[in-house]
Amino acid sequence: MKTIFITGCSSGFGLEIARYFLQRDWKVIATMRMPRHDLLPASPHLRILPLDVADAHSIQAAVEAAGPVDVLVNNAGIGNLGALEAQPMAQVRELFETNTLGSIAMTQAFIPQMRARGQGLVINVTSSVTLRALPLLAVYTASKAAINAFTESLALELAPLGVQVRLVLPGRSPQTRFAENARARMAASVPEPYAALAAQVFENFQAATQLTYAEDVAEAVWQAANDPKAPMRIPAGEDAREWARAG
């Protein structure tokens, strides 16, 4: 029985990925900054661990507690939407600490055990916004695009050692906390000169008919974990697949 370690499982994609793999007889290590044991069905194959991907000590403790892992899924992330000129650099750094450096740090922490066994898989969940330029998402897109580049380069580095790396690119989903996270950070991030643009962006969001659902992402992660011939980039969700085709 294989073991999957997933970050950011308190809601959205991470929670569904954990549920999806648990139902398919994998051992699941679901991590959360504030662990909750009422979100997933009780199972002898489930472990819930505390983890803050922006904290080195938390990462070390989680990796030691996890033991051998076949698949690492870097899913934890926070949303951000706003005009660049109005975003404090502290907020920008917070975003990169979680979305970018957190994924890099988690991958670095698990590579030694995978390299030693000569096998393993890292799946980085980023975003389809990296496939198309969008306004008011410059910082968020940059934090995710950096992981795309990191993943594709790292794949070449680790392939000779038997370790694979893949990308899953979800589209926009009403089932995640992206909007909640972004709204909490954008109170002062859309000054008056950008108000009309922001209104148009939100109108486009509301009008969108192609969406991504959590199960779409879980299925894409399942493909990456179980299909040796899976492509490097796997778009997840109807909108993400359309953007990938158009790109």
VMD Tcl script that draws the C-alpha trace (Angstrom):
set ca {
  {0.00 0.00 0.00}
  {1.46 3.33 -1.07}
  {1.61 6.47 1.07}
  {0.75 10.00 -0.06}
  {1.63 13.13 1.93}
  {-0.57 16.16 1.15}
  {-0.17 19.75 2.33}
  {-3.07 22.15 2.85}
  {-5.82 19.63 3.64}
  {-8.14 21.75 5.78}
  {-10.33 22.65 2.78}
  {-10.68 22.76 -0.99}
  {-8.35 20.76 -3.21}
  {-6.20 19.30 -0.45}
  {-9.17 17.97 1.47}
  {-10.64 16.36 -1.64}
  {-7.30 14.86 -2.70}
  {-6.97 13.27 0.73}
  {-10.53 11.90 0.58}
  {-10.06 10.64 -2.99}
  {-6.88 8.67 -2.23}
  {-8.23 7.36 1.06}
  {-11.22 5.89 -0.78}
  {-8.83 4.13 -3.15}
  {-6.86 2.29 -0.49}
  {-3.82 4.52 -0.15}
  {-2.27 5.48 3.14}
  {-2.91 9.21 3.46}
  {-0.99 11.73 5.54}
  {-3.13 14.87 5.51}
  {-1.49 18.00 6.91}
  {-3.02 21.23 8.15}
  {-1.75 24.27 10.00}
  {-4.48 23.70 12.57}
  {-5.32 19.98 12.51}
  {-8.95 18.93 12.54}
  {-10.05 15.33 12.82}
  {-13.68 15.85 11.78}
  {-13.04 16.66 8.12}
  {-12.15 13.19 6.84}
  {-13.64 9.78 7.61}
  {-11.87 7.85 10.35}
  {-9.56 5.23 8.89}
  {-6.54 3.19 10.01}
  {-4.92 4.41 6.80}
  {-5.28 8.11 7.67}
  {-2.91 10.28 9.69}
  {-3.43 13.99 10.29}
  {-0.33 16.02 11.09}
  {0.22 19.70 11.89}
  {2.25 21.56 9.28}
  {3.04 25.16 8.43}
  {4.99 25.10 5.16}
  {6.45 28.53 5.97}
  {8.06 27.25 9.17}
  {11.27 25.19 8.91}
  {10.81 23.55 12.32}
  {7.24 22.56 11.45}
  {8.43 21.02 8.18}
  {11.17 19.03 9.90}
  {8.76 17.69 12.52}
  {6.18 16.67 9.92}
  {8.72 14.92 7.69}
  {10.14 13.00 10.65}
  {6.66 12.00 11.80}
  {5.62 10.93 8.30}
  {8.37 8.41 7.68}
  {8.64 6.86 4.20}
  {6.41 8.54 1.61}
  {5.81 7.50 -2.00}
  {4.11 10.70 -3.19}
  {4.39 14.27 -1.94}
  {1.65 16.70 -3.00}
  {2.49 20.36 -2.48}
  {-0.97 21.87 -2.43}
  {-0.90 24.44 0.40}
  {-1.28 28.01 -0.79}
  {-2.93 31.37 -0.20}
  {-4.79 33.62 -2.62}
  {-4.09 37.21 -3.53}
  {-5.76 39.73 -5.80}
  {-4.96 43.43 -6.03}
  {-3.02 46.18 -7.75}
  {0.71 45.77 -7.30}
  {1.36 49.38 -6.28}
  {-0.95 49.03 -3.28}
  {0.39 45.76 -1.91}
  {2.83 46.02 1.00}
  {6.00 44.07 0.40}
  {5.36 42.22 3.67}
  {2.20 40.84 2.08}
  {4.07 39.90 -1.10}
  {6.70 38.08 0.94}
  {4.01 36.25 2.91}
  {2.52 34.98 -0.34}
  {5.86 33.77 -1.68}
  {6.77 32.19 1.67}
  {3.76 29.89 1.38}
  {3.09 29.45 -2.32}
  {6.67 29.32 -3.57}
  {9.24 28.80 -0.84}
  {6.92 26.47 1.07}
  {6.67 24.10 -1.88}
  {10.41 24.27 -2.49}
  {11.20 23.60 1.18}
  {8.82 20.63 1.35}
  {10.31 19.13 -1.79}
  {13.84 19.60 -0.49}
  {12.90 17.91 2.77}
  {11.55 14.77 1.09}
  {14.14 14.35 -1.68}
  {16.74 12.54 0.49}
  {14.45 9.64 1.36}
  {13.18 9.32 -2.22}
  {16.70 9.47 -3.63}
  {17.86 6.82 -1.17}
  {15.10 4.46 -2.31}
  {15.58 5.32 -5.98}
  {11.89 6.12 -6.40}
  {9.26 8.69 -5.46}
  {7.05 11.39 -6.92}
  {6.52 15.05 -6.15}
  {3.33 16.69 -7.45}
  {3.16 20.47 -7.29}
  {-0.31 22.02 -7.50}
  {-0.06 25.51 -9.02}
  {-2.69 27.33 -11.09}
  {-3.99 27.83 -14.60}
  {-3.50 31.60 -14.16}
  {0.09 30.83 -15.15}
  {-1.24 29.97 -18.62}
  {-2.83 33.35 -19.32}
  {-1.98 36.89 -18.20}
  {-4.68 38.39 -15.99}
  {-4.89 41.80 -14.28}
  {-4.65 42.23 -10.50}
  {-3.05 38.80 -10.17}
  {0.57 39.70 -10.87}
  {1.95 38.68 -7.47}
  {-0.14 35.52 -7.13}
  {0.67 34.43 -10.68}
  {4.37 35.05 -10.13}
  {4.32 32.90 -6.97}
  {2.79 30.01 -8.91}
  {4.72 30.47 -12.17}
  {7.95 30.23 -10.18}
  {6.90 26.74 -9.06}
  {6.13 25.75 -12.66}
  {9.70 26.63 -13.67}
  {11.11 25.03 -10.51}
  {9.22 21.81 -11.19}
  {10.24 21.43 -14.80}
  {13.89 22.04 -14.04}
  {13.87 19.80 -10.96}
  {12.34 16.97 -12.99}
  {15.51 16.87 -15.11}
  {17.66 16.94 -11.98}
  {15.89 14.07 -10.24}
  {15.01 11.78 -13.17}
  {18.41 10.02 -13.16}
  {17.82 9.22 -9.48}
  {14.44 7.58 -10.12}
  {12.39 10.44 -8.66}
  {9.65 12.02 -10.78}
  {8.12 15.50 -10.55}
  {4.79 16.64 -12.03}
  {2.57 19.72 -12.18}
  {-1.20 19.95 -11.71}
  {-2.75 23.25 -12.85}
  {-6.29 23.82 -11.53}
  {-8.61 26.46 -12.90}
  {-10.85 28.80 -10.90}
  {-12.90 26.99 -8.31}
  {-15.73 28.14 -6.04}
  {-14.77 25.30 -3.66}
  {-11.45 26.76 -2.50}
  {-10.58 29.55 -0.09}
  {-8.86 31.58 -2.80}
  {-11.55 34.27 -2.78}
  {-11.68 34.29 1.03}
  {-7.90 34.62 1.30}
  {-7.70 37.20 -1.45}
  {-10.55 39.29 -0.01}
  {-8.88 39.42 3.40}
  {-5.73 40.80 1.81}
  {-7.25 43.18 -0.72}
  {-9.05 45.66 1.53}
  {-6.47 48.30 0.65}
  {-5.07 46.63 -2.48}
  {-7.47 48.13 -5.03}
  {-7.10 51.92 -4.86}
  {-9.57 54.16 -6.70}
  {-7.65 54.37 -10.02}
  {-8.03 50.58 -10.31}
  {-11.68 50.40 -9.22}
  {-13.13 50.11 -12.72}
  {-10.65 47.39 -13.64}
  {-11.41 45.47 -10.47}
  {-15.15 45.71 -11.15}
  {-14.58 44.25 -14.61}
  {-12.43 41.45 -13.21}
  {-15.10 40.47 -10.69}
  {-17.80 40.69 -13.36}
  {-15.81 38.27 -15.51}
  {-15.45 35.93 -12.56}
  {-19.20 35.95 -12.00}
  {-19.94 35.37 -15.68}
  {-17.59 32.40 -16.06}
  {-19.36 29.17 -16.92}
  {-16.29 26.96 -17.11}
  {-15.09 26.10 -13.61}
  {-12.85 23.69 -11.77}
  {-14.15 21.45 -9.02}
  {-12.16 19.83 -6.26}
  {-12.71 16.36 -7.70}
  {-11.18 17.53 -11.00}
  {-7.97 18.30 -9.13}
  {-8.06 15.04 -7.18}
  {-8.44 13.13 -10.44}
  {-5.49 14.99 -11.97}
  {-3.33 14.21 -8.95}
  {-4.45 10.57 -9.18}
  {-3.36 10.50 -12.83}
  {0.02 11.98 -11.96}
  {0.47 9.46 -9.14}
  {-0.58 6.36 -11.06}
  {0.21 6.88 -14.74}
  {3.96 6.64 -15.45}
  {3.29 8.27 -18.83}
  {1.38 11.24 -17.40}
  {2.48 14.54 -18.96}
  {4.57 17.02 -17.01}
  {1.68 19.52 -16.92}
  {-1.82 18.26 -16.16}
  {-4.57 20.92 -16.35}
  {-7.43 20.20 -13.94}
  {-10.92 21.48 -14.63}
  {-12.83 22.48 -17.73}
  {-11.51 26.05 -17.77}
  {-7.92 24.96 -17.17}
  {-8.07 22.43 -20.00}
  {-9.49 25.06 -22.35}
  {-6.75 27.53 -21.45}
  {-4.09 24.84 -21.93}
  {-5.45 24.03 -25.40}
  {-5.64 27.71 -26.35}
  {-2.16 28.44 -25.03}
}
mol new
graphics top color blue
foreach p $ca { graphics top sphere $p radius 0.5 }
foreach p [lrange $ca 0 end-1] q [lrange $ca 1 end] { graphics top cylinder $p $q radius 0.2 }
display resetview
